[in-house]
Amino acid sequence: MLSNSCRYGIRALIYLANRHPVKNNIGIKEISGDLGLPAPFLAKILQQLAKQKILSSTKGPNGGFSILKKPESITLLEIVKIIAGDELFTNCLIHDGTCAEVKHSKKVCPAHDDYSVIRAELKKYFKYKTIAELSKNANNSEDIYI
């Protein structure tokens, strides 16, 4: 359902939230190594989050990434929109484009009525689920980097 970029970004934010505020500026090699993710790809994702003021990015030997916003105020919806846009919450399940575009072009989507309910519930979940909650759940799990 989510792209690798979104999943990696969420995992990295949970990782950083678990170290916040004890450890600032965690290097990309440490993050990617601990999470088992490719460093160059992860660095691009984290730079996107830094541009949107979710993370702080510092260059240099003592540089790295740290959470800039409070984990309690970072929602999954915000992260998905930054990394992948809002297509997950607007696009038709079967046809290309948004449901509004599909309806306008008179294409009938046989899944529209059912999927619109599911999509609304999913958006609601993403809107209210925070990185702090996921971080807390991860701390209660045996493997916090799933």
TAKALIN-V57002 format. One record per pair of residues at least 4 apart in sequence whose C-alpha atoms are under 7 Angstrom apart, sorted by sequence separation. I is the first residue (numbers start at 0). J is the second residue. D is the distance in Angstrom with one decimal. If there is no record, write none. Layout:
I,J,D
I,J,D
//
This chain:
1,5,6.0
2,6,6.3
3,7,5.9
4,8,6.0
5,9,6.1
6,10,6.1
7,11,6.1
8,12,6.2
9,13,6.2
10,14,6.2
11,15,6.1
12,16,5.9
13,17,6.2
14,18,6.8
15,19,6.1
18,22,5.5
19,23,6.9
25,29,6.7
26,30,6.4
27,31,5.9
28,32,5.8
29,33,6.0
30,34,6.1
31,35,5.6
32,36,6.6
37,41,6.1
38,42,5.9
39,43,6.5
40,44,6.6
41,45,6.2
42,46,6.1
43,47,6.4
44,48,6.6
45,49,6.1
46,50,6.1
47,51,6.6
48,52,6.4
49,53,5.5
58,62,4.6
68,72,6.9
69,73,6.8
73,77,6.8
74,78,6.5
75,79,6.1
76,80,6.1
77,81,6.2
78,82,6.2
79,83,5.5
80,84,4.0
85,89,6.4
86,90,5.2
91,95,6.6
96,100,6.1
97,101,6.3
98,102,6.1
99,103,6.1
100,104,6.3
101,105,6.4
102,106,6.1
110,114,5.7
111,115,5.8
112,116,6.8
113,117,6.7
114,118,5.9
115,119,6.1
116,120,6.4
117,121,6.1
118,122,6.1
119,123,6.2
120,124,6.2
121,125,6.2
122,126,5.9
123,127,6.4
124,128,5.9
128,132,6.8
129,133,6.5
130,134,5.9
131,135,6.1
132,136,6.2
133,137,6.0
134,138,6.2
135,139,6.6
136,140,6.4
1,6,6.4
25,30,6.8
31,36,4.8
36,41,6.9
48,53,5.3
49,54,4.4
57,62,4.5
58,63,6.4
79,84,6.4
80,85,5.2
91,96,6.2
96,101,6.5
101,106,5.6
138,143,6.1
31,37,6.1
48,54,5.7
49,55,5.5
57,63,5.2
90,96,5.4
91,97,5.4
137,143,4.5
31,38,5.2
49,56,6.2
56,63,5.7
57,64,6.5
90,97,3.9
91,98,4.9
56,64,4.7
89,97,5.3
90,98,5.7
55,64,5.6
56,65,6.8
89,98,6.6
28,38,6.2
54,64,6.5
55,65,5.3
27,38,6.3
54,65,5.6
55,66,6.0
54,66,4.5
55,67,5.4
53,66,6.3
54,67,4.6
53,67,5.4
54,68,6.9
27,42,6.5
52,67,6.5
53,68,5.4
93,108,6.7
88,118,6.1
24,57,7.0
7,41,6.9
88,122,6.4
47,82,7.0
8,44,6.2
26,62,6.3
27,63,6.2
8,45,6.7
26,63,4.0
24,62,5.5
25,63,4.7
26,64,6.3
24,63,4.2
25,64,5.2
4,44,6.6
24,64,4.6
25,65,6.5
24,65,5.0
23,65,5.3
76,125,4.7
15,65,6.4
16,66,6.8
75,125,4.8
76,126,5.0
15,66,6.5
74,125,6.6
75,126,6.4
74,126,6.0
74,127,6.3
75,128,6.0
16,70,6.3
74,128,5.6
75,129,6.1
74,129,4.3
73,129,5.4
74,130,6.2
72,129,6.6
73,130,5.7
71,129,5.8
70,129,6.8
71,130,6.4
70,130,5.2
71,131,4.9
70,131,4.7
5,79,5.9
5,82,6.1
4,82,6.8
5,83,6.9
34,144,6.2
16,131,6.9
13,130,6.1
17,134,6.1
12,130,6.9
16,134,6.4
13,133,6.7
13,134,5.1
10,144,6.8
//
